[in-house]
Amino acid sequence: MCNFKIEFKGTAAEAVARAKAGIEKAGGTFNGNTERGHFSIPSPSIAGNYTIEGQVVNIMITKKPFYIPCSAIEAKLRELIGKGEALTALVQRSSYPSGQQNLATANLNALEHRVSATGGCIKFLGVLEICFEISGEAVTLSVKLLGVTIGKVTLNPSNTCATVGGSAAGFKAEVKLCVNFRDLVLTISGEVCAPIVGCKKGETHIRL
């Protein structure tokens, strides 16, 4: 899932002791020695293995939430192993303001305050409201047309797109929802048809 190498100063025993102390301070578990081992933290759920060769720690992350990029985990582990700092930033909890659409980015400073973000809503084509909620490895989306729910779908890395359609108060709508789980982008495309006025199409992209 994620692979990276971290160089350290001092002895391997010192690097292992720093990693163990930091991960346990974050509520996790660490089992290993100066050659190899494994570790995990419960919230957000992250697990990995490591081996040590000379002054280099080879790390393989085997489990992580999709909304936390590998670069963020690598940066925190570099701080931890190099400076003895704990992984506190990865387990901070914070609320997500409705209407903002940038749950996780490669910007580490911003990510530290959004690792527990859950979702938001946006307006689309004037009469549609699309709400999304992140839970584990899945994104659940609901679509409302003039306040009436016309569909709800759950997307995950093995099922990345779905189409929702329905009608309300004489209006008809069809919306395609796709999540790029690698880049954490939600793509919304669709068409709304209104009596007399006709139809309108549109597309938008939201960074999750």
C-alpha positions as CSV (number, residue, x, y, z in Angstrom):
1,M,0.0,0.0,0.0
2,C,2.8,2.4,1.0
3,N,6.6,1.8,0.9
4,F,9.3,4.2,1.9
5,K,12.8,4.3,3.4
6,I,13.8,6.5,6.4
7,E,17.4,7.2,7.3
8,F,18.2,7.8,11.0
9,K,21.2,8.9,13.1
10,G,22.5,7.1,16.1
11,T,22.0,3.4,16.8
12,A,19.2,1.2,15.5
13,A,18.2,0.5,19.2
14,E,17.7,4.2,19.7
15,A,15.5,4.5,16.5
16,V,13.4,1.6,17.6
17,A,13.0,3.0,21.1
18,R,11.8,6.3,19.7
19,A,9.4,4.7,17.3
20,K,8.0,2.4,20.0
21,A,7.5,5.3,22.5
22,G,5.8,7.5,19.9
23,I,3.5,4.8,18.6
24,E,2.5,3.7,22.1
25,K,1.9,7.3,23.1
26,A,-0.5,7.5,20.2
27,G,-2.4,4.6,21.6
28,G,-0.9,2.0,19.3
29,T,1.1,-1.2,19.6
30,F,4.7,-1.8,18.6
31,N,6.4,-5.3,18.4
32,G,9.9,-5.6,17.0
33,N,13.6,-5.4,17.5
34,T,16.6,-3.8,15.7
35,E,16.1,-6.0,12.7
36,R,12.3,-6.2,12.0
37,G,8.9,-5.8,13.5
38,H,5.4,-4.5,13.0
39,F,3.2,-1.7,14.5
40,S,-0.3,-0.3,14.4
41,I,-2.4,2.6,15.7
42,P,-6.1,2.3,16.2
43,S,-7.5,5.7,15.2
44,P,-7.2,6.3,12.4
45,S,-6.5,2.6,11.7
46,I,-2.9,2.3,10.4
47,A,-0.7,-0.7,10.4
48,G,2.7,-1.6,9.0
49,N,5.9,-3.6,9.0
50,Y,9.5,-2.6,9.1
51,T,13.0,-3.9,8.6
52,I,16.3,-2.2,9.4
53,E,19.4,-2.3,7.3
54,G,22.3,-0.3,8.5
55,Q,21.1,3.3,9.1
56,V,17.9,2.8,7.1
57,V,14.4,1.7,8.1
58,N,12.4,0.1,5.4
59,I,8.7,0.6,6.1
60,M,5.7,-1.0,4.4
61,I,2.3,0.4,5.4
62,T,-0.2,-2.5,5.0
63,K,-3.4,-0.7,6.2
64,K,-4.6,2.9,6.3
65,P,-7.7,4.9,5.6
66,F,-7.9,6.0,1.9
67,Y,-8.2,9.7,2.9
68,I,-4.8,9.7,4.5
69,P,-2.1,9.9,1.8
70,C,1.1,7.9,2.1
71,S,3.1,11.1,2.1
72,A,1.5,12.2,5.4
73,I,2.3,8.9,7.1
74,E,5.9,9.0,5.8
75,A,6.4,12.6,7.1
76,K,5.2,11.8,10.6
77,L,7.3,8.6,10.8
78,R,10.3,10.6,9.7
79,E,9.7,13.1,12.5
80,L,9.1,10.2,14.9
81,I,12.2,8.2,14.1
82,G,14.4,11.2,13.5
83,K,13.4,13.4,16.4
84,G,11.4,11.2,18.7
85,E,8.1,13.1,18.1
86,A,4.9,11.2,18.5
87,L,2.2,10.5,15.9
88,T,-0.2,12.8,17.6
89,A,-1.1,14.7,14.5
90,L,-2.4,11.6,12.8
91,V,-4.8,10.9,15.7
92,Q,-6.2,14.4,16.3
93,R,-10.0,14.6,16.0
94,S,-11.8,17.6,14.6
95,S,-15.1,18.5,13.0
96,Y,-15.7,19.1,9.4
97,P,-17.6,22.3,8.4
98,S,-20.5,21.6,6.1
99,G,-20.0,23.0,2.6
100,Q,-16.2,22.6,2.4
101,Q,-14.9,20.0,0.0
102,N,-11.3,19.3,0.8
103,L,-11.2,16.6,3.5
104,A,-7.7,15.5,2.8
105,T,-4.9,16.9,0.7
106,A,-1.2,16.3,0.2
107,N,-0.7,19.4,2.3
108,L,0.4,17.9,5.6
109,N,-0.5,20.8,7.8
110,A,-4.0,20.9,6.5
111,L,-4.4,17.2,6.7
112,E,-3.5,17.1,10.4
113,H,-6.7,19.0,11.2
114,R,-9.0,16.9,9.0
115,V,-8.2,13.3,9.5
116,S,-11.6,12.7,11.2
117,A,-13.6,14.7,8.7
118,T,-16.9,13.0,7.8
119,G,-18.5,14.8,4.9
120,G,-20.4,17.8,3.5
121,C,-23.1,18.9,1.0
122,I,-23.0,21.0,-2.2
123,K,-25.6,22.4,-4.6
124,F,-25.5,21.3,-8.2
125,L,-27.4,22.6,-11.2
126,G,-29.5,24.9,-9.0
127,V,-32.1,22.3,-7.8
128,L,-29.9,19.4,-6.7
129,E,-28.2,18.8,-3.4
130,I,-25.5,16.2,-3.2
131,C,-24.2,15.1,0.3
132,F,-21.3,12.9,1.0
133,E,-20.1,11.0,4.1
134,I,-16.8,9.2,4.5
135,S,-16.6,6.1,6.6
136,G,-13.6,3.8,6.6
137,E,-12.8,2.9,3.0
138,A,-16.2,4.0,1.6
139,V,-18.0,7.2,0.5
140,T,-21.8,7.3,0.9
141,L,-23.6,9.9,-1.3
142,S,-27.2,11.0,-1.3
143,V,-28.9,13.1,-4.0
144,K,-31.9,15.4,-3.4
145,L,-34.0,17.1,-6.1
146,L,-35.9,20.1,-4.7
147,G,-35.5,18.6,-1.3
148,V,-36.7,15.2,-2.2
149,T,-34.2,12.3,-1.9
150,I,-34.0,10.5,-5.2
151,G,-31.2,8.2,-4.5
152,K,-28.4,7.1,-2.1
153,V,-25.3,5.1,-3.1
154,T,-22.1,3.9,-1.4
155,L,-18.8,3.8,-3.4
156,N,-15.6,2.1,-2.5
157,P,-12.3,1.3,-4.3
158,S,-13.9,-1.7,-6.0
159,N,-17.1,0.1,-7.0
160,T,-16.1,3.7,-7.9
161,C,-19.2,4.9,-9.9
162,A,-22.9,4.9,-9.7
163,T,-25.9,6.7,-11.4
164,V,-28.9,8.1,-9.6
165,G,-32.1,9.3,-11.2
166,G,-35.5,10.4,-10.2
167,S,-38.2,13.1,-10.4
168,A,-39.9,15.7,-8.1
169,A,-42.4,18.4,-8.7
170,G,-42.3,17.9,-12.4
171,F,-38.5,18.1,-12.6
172,K,-36.4,15.1,-13.7
173,A,-32.7,14.5,-12.9
174,E,-30.0,12.0,-13.6
175,V,-26.6,12.2,-11.8
176,K,-23.5,10.2,-12.2
177,L,-21.2,10.0,-9.2
178,C,-17.6,8.8,-9.4
179,V,-14.9,8.8,-6.7
180,N,-11.2,8.6,-7.7
181,F,-9.9,6.9,-4.6
182,R,-6.2,7.4,-5.6
183,D,-6.5,11.2,-6.0
184,L,-9.4,11.6,-3.6
185,V,-11.7,13.4,-6.1
186,L,-15.4,13.2,-6.4
187,T,-16.8,13.8,-9.9
188,I,-20.4,14.8,-10.3
189,S,-22.0,15.0,-13.7
190,G,-25.6,15.0,-14.7
191,E,-28.7,16.6,-16.3
192,V,-31.8,18.3,-14.9
193,C,-34.9,18.8,-17.0
194,A,-37.6,21.3,-16.0
195,P,-41.1,21.7,-17.4
196,I,-41.3,24.2,-20.3
197,V,-37.7,25.5,-19.6
198,G,-35.9,22.3,-20.9
199,C,-32.8,20.6,-19.7
200,K,-29.5,21.7,-18.3
201,K,-26.3,19.6,-18.0
202,G,-23.2,20.2,-15.8
203,E,-20.2,18.6,-14.2
204,T,-18.1,19.5,-11.1
205,H,-15.2,18.1,-9.2
206,I,-14.7,18.0,-5.5
207,R,-11.5,17.2,-3.6
208,L,-12.3,14.9,-0.7
